[in-house]
Amino acid sequence: MSSNNDKPDGGKLAFFERALMAVSMGALCLLTMANVLVRYFTDISFAFTEEISIVLMVIMTLVGASHAFTTRHHIAILYFAEHIPALRRFAARFATLCSLLMFGLLTFYSARMAWDDYDFEVTSPSLGVPQWWYTICLPILSALIVVRLIGLLRRGGR
């Protein structure tokens, strides 16, 4: 079993990823707390908080996934890799390639979805702002994960 000391730090981008995760989490907490307080004292709920909360959770999740891949804090099934050392390198590359394929597809299809939201002028239900303002986060952050995974493959999975 390895300690956290032998895990990579994620490079220069890791600081910005951690900062973006912290800002997203802080904004989500403040927004939710404000909504709870307003609802408690006035029996009125801010409907728009759900829209913004969902976007903040998507940002947190995807930036967190990018950070987890590069710092090797992601969920991994290691039973076979730990019990059969010859499989370790293959398993790491295979897992990275599978993740690369999945996030590549997510980038492609979410970009199409964001384009459809833009092209058909879809507006959000609560605030009435263009929906693509929210959906554009998904392909951008998925592409960030793809870039980070390609970097991981280029380094040889080290």
Protein Blocks (a to p, Z undefined) as FASTA:
>chain_A
ZZfklpcehijmlmmmmmmmmmmmmmmmmmmmmmmmmmmmnopacfklmmmmmmmmmmmm
mmmmmmmmmnopaccdfklmmmmmmlmmmmmmmmmmmmmmmmmmmmmmmmmmmmmmmmno
pacfklopafklmmmmmmmmmmmmmmmmmmmmmnooZZ
